[in-house]
Amino acid sequence: EGTRPAAVTVAGGTIDAVLPYDADVPAGARLEDFGDDVLLPGLVDTHVHVNDPGRTEWEGFWTATRAAAAGGITTLLDMPLNSLPPTTTVDHLRTKQQVAAPKAHVDTGFWGGAIPSNVKDLRPLYEAGVFGFKCFLSPSGVEEFPELDQEQLARSMAEIAGFGGLLIVHAEDPHHLADAPQRPGPAYADFLASRPRDAENTAIEGLIAHAKRLDARVHVLHLSSSDALPLIAAAKREGVRITVESCPHFLTLTAE
């Protein structure tokens, strides 16, 4: 609809009405005139690695949320790994919430983690307020957040589906990665060889099969292989509850 002059009323920190610019000001209300500034909805970033507590040399809630606010992001969801402890139990979630509370400059929520040892913790985490659960199908890069094999994936997915939760997945098949070059050189082509698209395609095929059988909600993170799009589209047509995201660099930078 474009931009237009307007008056916005705020009560209790929440916008409760958008009125014509020349609307009457209620008695006792404080009036702020922002001139020609444009008021935009705050953005929500659902994929943030804050790493706090434990690895704040990488990032932390104070810096991450200030950077978010500067860029117009008013809500972020923190990923469960890279912090110490990871968000894999309710106690760990409470620890992270306590660390975040005095540092956060924007609204902050949390993903829980699904790892081989915490199936029994998934429902309590969901009831404690996590938005869903993240898992890896290949090594995550940190030992405290191990990946799920296919049997463990099915078990965790079934548990999460049982209470209507969402499982978000770093989908790369570990066998394809193990067969790829292990020490890539400095060229971009070397990196691509070390992360073959078949690793992603195979993992997504398995993810679709489990989600279809279990009627589970799943989401594929940071898709880079366009080969997988027809698989995902076909699954959606069949009623599989699968969604997918990509990243700006995958959509704007070419392999060439």
C-alpha positions, 0 to 999 in steps of 0.5 A, a space after each residue: 500500500 506504500 507509505 501514508 501520513 498516520 497517527 499511531 497509538 501505543 499502550 503498554 508498549 504495544 501498538 493498539 491503533 493506526 489512525 488518520 494523521 489528524 486524529 484527535 489526541 486523547 486527553 492525557 496522552 503524550 504526543 510525539 511528532 516524528 515528522 517524515 520518519 517512516 514507521 516499519 514493523 520490526 523484523 523477526 530473525 528466527 536463526 541466530 547463534 548468540 553463543 551466550 553463555 560460554 562462547 561470548 568471544 564469538 557473540 553474546 546477548 549484549 552485542 547480538 541484540 544491539 546489532 539486531 536493534 540497529 538493523 530493525 530486528 526487534 525479535 530474535 530466536 537463539 539457536 540451541 548450540 554453541 552456548 555452554 550449556 546448550 539448550 537441551 534441558 529445561 535447566 539449561 534453558 533457564 540458565 540461558 534465559 537468566 543470562 539473556 534477561 539483563 543483556 537483551 535489547 530486543 525480544 528474545 526467544 529460544 529454540 531447544 535442541 534435539 540430541 541423541 540423549 534428550 528425548 525425554 527432555 523434549 516435551 518439558 522444554 516445549 512446555 517451558 517455552 521453546 519455539 521448537 527444536 533443532 537437530 543436526 544429521 551430520 556433525 555440528 562442530 561442537 561435541 556437546 551437541 551431537 548429531 542424530 542418526 536415522 533411528 534417533 531422528 525418527 524417535 525425536 521426530 515422533 516425540 515432537 510430533 506427539 505434542 505438535 512441535 516443530 523440528 528444524 533440521 541442518 540436513 546433510 547426510 554424514 556419509 556423503 560428507 565423509 566421502 568428500 575431500 576432507 581438507 579443502 583448498 582456498 578456492 570456492 570450488 574446493 569448498 563446494 567439493 567438500 560439501 556436495 549437494 548430494 549430502 543435502 539431497 539425501 538428507 532431505 529425502 530421508 527427512 521427507 520419508 520420516 515426516 510423511 510416516 509420522 505426520 510431523 512438522 519439519 523445516 529445512 534450514 539454510 537450503 543450498 541445493 536447488 536439486 532438493 526443491 522439486 523433492 520438497 515441492 512434491 512432498 508438500 503436494 502430497 500433504 507432507 508438512 515441510 517448509 524450507 528456508 535459504 540464505 541471501 548468499 545462496 541466492 545471490 552468489 554463484 558457484 562460478 
